[in-house]
Amino acid sequence: MLAILSDIHANLPALQAVIADARSRGCSRFISLGDVVGYGAQPGECIDLLQSFHVTNILGNHDSYITRNENCPRSRVVSQIIEYQRAVLSSNQVNWLRNSLDFLRKEELLFVHGGPDDPCDQYLYTVSRNTVPDGVRWLFSGHTHVQLLVDFNGLGYCNPGSVGQPRDGDSRAAYAILDGETVQLHRIAYDIDRTVAAMKAAGFEPFCYENLYQGAQIGGRVDTINIVLP
């Protein structure tokens, strides 16, 4: 069985909880849909843990800010956090991010961070049968931090949700499991206080972590994905 993780965002306690839960359910393989870094205080520890399980990572936009030595064009706060993470990541950890795939296609399965039109930075806040590309049975993407599973008469879309910063009103870490042709969504509670303690120790402002208790974006917004049925 394959555990599908996304948007870990340097949240080590959440990642540890998800991996432990997935393994308890029989998962021996893991894939990350990107954004291992960004937002949190423990990017290196998350990379090391993923490496220890030989996890394949799809490049996320936050990952790309590190690998391309760029800042986020949309957020000053994100850029400041990326600068912090650049200072604490080792060269080996950055090189691991650089080895991330742009996307992964395995027969009728397509794994991306954003969407099929822009694998790194497309936000899929609306999905329909047409969202799934030709020849694909299951499309897996992250980026929105909203967990969703929908089957459009034989064509499936799955967002496993965010491990490290859920934004769908549920503070529990989210992930998905692919078992043959079956996809299941899972949530697992983790020690948010431990995540916050690490962020406080790193000098993060309260608005950077208060949202974790709400399952929301920084600032408190809760997001949804609109489903357009045939």
Sequence and secondary structure as in RCSB ss.txt:
>XXXX:A:sequence
MLAILSDIHANLPALQAVIADARSRGCSRFISLGDVVGYGAQPGECIDLLQSFHVTNILGNHDSYITRNENCPRS
RVVSQIIEYQRAVLSSNQVNWLRNSLDFLRKEELLFVHGGPDDPCDQYLYTVSRNTVPDGVRWLFSGHTHVQLLV
DFNGLGYCNPGSVGQPRDGDSRAAYAILDGETVQLHRIAYDIDRTVAAMKAAGFEPFCYENLYQGAQIGGRVDTI
NIVLP
>XXXX:A:secstr
 EEEE   TT HHHHHHHHHHHHHTT  EEEE S  SSSSS HHHHHHHHHHTT EEB  HHHHHHHTT   SS 
HHHHHHHHHHHHH  HHHHHHHHT BS EEETTEEE SS SSSTTT   SEEEGGGS TT SEEE  SS   EEE
EETTEEEEE   SS   SS  SEEEEEEETTEEEEEEE   HHHHHHHHHHTT  GGGTGGGGTT  TTS     
EEE  
